[in-house]
Amino acid sequence: MGTYEQISAISNVARVRAVKNDGHRLYLEFPNGVITTVDNNEEPFEFGTNSIVLVRLNEQYIEEAPDELWPEDSWIGVIRLKLPDITVVGTNGRWIWVPTNDVEYREGIPLRSETLTESFELI
């Protein structure tokens, strides 16, 4: 068992979806899809769109966090359209655009992706 000097209060991971009012308002998205706003009338926030942050709701505290804390989105879908630069995948009633990669594939093939930002794997 290890020891430590300090442990913070429980924090929630969120992603900055938009910054408005000259940086004084953030629109945050939590991994479950809930959206909230955070306002600061004194100084503008220094977070940019798509920044990952930790939020302590009870303390009205927010800080930047590593991108790796945002949970990866995994899905299974079917290739609907293959273009030279993007591939359109149908999954769960929505369309997802992913970069076309060097793997040989055609429309109608099922695939799996661990993240929307990385390449996919045929199944």
Residue, then its C-alpha position, 0 to 999 in steps of 0.5 A: m500500500g502506498t502513501y500520498e500527501q494530498i488527494s483532490a475531491i472527486s472530479n468529473v471529466a468534461r470536454v469544452r464544446a464551445v467558448k463564447n462571450d470573449g472566453h467568459r463562458l464555456y459549454l461543457e459536454f460530459p461523457n454521458g452527453v449532458i451539456t452545461t455552461v460555466d461562466n467566469n465574469e472576472e477573467p476569460f477562461e484559457f481553455g480552447t474548444n475540445s480541451i479536456v477539463l476536470v470539474r469539481l461541481n461542489e467547489q466551483y473549480i475547473e482545470e485542464a486535464p490530459d486528453e487521455l482522460w476522455p473516454e474513447d468511443s467504440w462502435i461497430g458499423v457497416i461501410r455505406l460509402k467509400l471515397p478516396d479521402i473519407t469513408v461513411v459508416g452507418t452505426n446505431g442509426r447515425w452516420i460516422w465519417v472516418p478517414t479512408n485507410d489503405v486496407e482493401y474494403r468495399e461498401g457493405i462490409p462490417l467494421r469495428s473502431e475503438t475510437l472515431t479519431e483512429s483507423f478502423e478494423l474490418i471484422 
